[in-house]
């Protein structure tokens, strides 16, 4: 469970805002369809063959909200993992292990090869990191013992 929360922590840290295209889609959806005049052609509008411009559908907007609208209040977990990372800032090997394992999601063998440690040492370091995060989570009341 703590490892999954660690993965989510790094996802929240690198989350981007809306892209320009997504923002334009939301603005187009809110503005609604443009009124058309039957007498004159609009020469300022670009001509596109093969479908042209279309009004965003409700599904397009819901997909954007699913990607960006589900910001959970995980400040307690963020505090736990910020504290855990700060305790390992002095130990370069453990900090690298945390970043490769939980942020980049490399496999166990790739991480042990990159750190030049045995796989059993890797598992021991990983267990120590997760135990320290668990202890901090219990101290802050995020987890029950």
N, C-alpha and C positions, 0 to 999 in steps of 0.2 A: 504494500500500500504506500509506504513512504517513497519507494523508488518511483512509483507512478506519479506521486505528487511532485517529486523532483523534476520529472519530465515536464509536467504541466507548468512548473515554475519557470523553466527555461523557455517554454513556449510563450508565456505571458511576457517575459523579458524582451523577446525579440518580435513581439507582435507589432505589425505595421498599422498605420491608419488606413483610411480609405484611399484607394487609388483614384486617379483623375477620372478614369472611365467609370468606376463605381459611383463617384460623386455626381458625374454627369447623368448617369442612369437614374439616380434618385431625384435629381432636379427635373429631369424630363418627365418622370412619373408624377411628380407633384404638380407640374405645370399642366399636364393633361394634353390632349390633342390640340394642334394648332387649328384655328379656324381657316377654312379655305374659301377663297372667293372664286366664283365660277367664271367671272369675266376675264380676269387678267392672270397671266402666268407670273410667278415670282422668279425673276431672273437672277436674284441674289443667292438663291438656294442652289447648292451644288447638285448636279445630276449624277445619280448613281444607278448603274444598271445592275441587274441581278438581285433585286429585292428592295434596295433603297433603305431609307430611314424608317424605323418603326417605333411605335410607342412601347416602352418597357411594360412587360406583363407583371402581374402580381407575383408570379413565381420568381422573376428576376430580382425583385425587391426582397422577397423572403429569403432568397439565397444570400443576398448581401447581409441581411440582418442575422442570418445564421452564422456567417463568417465573422462578423464584427460586433454583433449585438449581445453576445453571450459573455459579457465581461463579468466574471464572478468576483465576489468580494473574498479574496483569498489573502488578505493582508496578514493574517496570522501565520499562514504557511510561508508567505514571503519573508516575514521576520525570522522564522525558524531557519530557512535556507540561507538567508543573508548572514545570519550568525554562524551557521555551519561553514559557509564559504570563508568568512573572515577568520575563523579559527585555523583554517588550512592554508591561508595565504602565505605563511612562512615556509610551509613544506611544499615545495614545487611539485614533487612527485604525486602527492595526494590531490593537489589542486588540479593537475593535469588529468588524473584519473577521474575526478568528478566531472570535468568538462567533457572528456571523451566519452564517458559512460552515460551520463544523464543528459547532456546538452546535444552532443553529436550522435549519440546512440550507436557507437561502434560495437562490434562484437567483442566478447571477452578475450579471444585469442589475439585480435588485432591490437587491443589495448595493452595486453601483456607483452606483445612483441615490441610495440612502440616505446613502452616504458622500460623494456629490457629486464623484466621480472618474470618469475615463474607464474604459472596460472594459479597455483595455490596461494602465492603471495598476493596476487591480484584479488582473489576472493576474500582474503583476510583484510586487505585495505578497504575493499568495498563494504564489507560487513562493518568495519569500524566506523566508516563514514555514515552508514545508515543508522548504526546504533547511536552515534552522537546526535544525529538529526532527531531520532526518536526520543532521546532524553530531553533535548531542548523543546520538542513538541509537548512532552508531558509537563515540563516546567511551566510552559506558557499556557497550558490548559487546552491545547488543540487536540491532543489525544488523551484518552483515559488509560491509566495503567492497567 
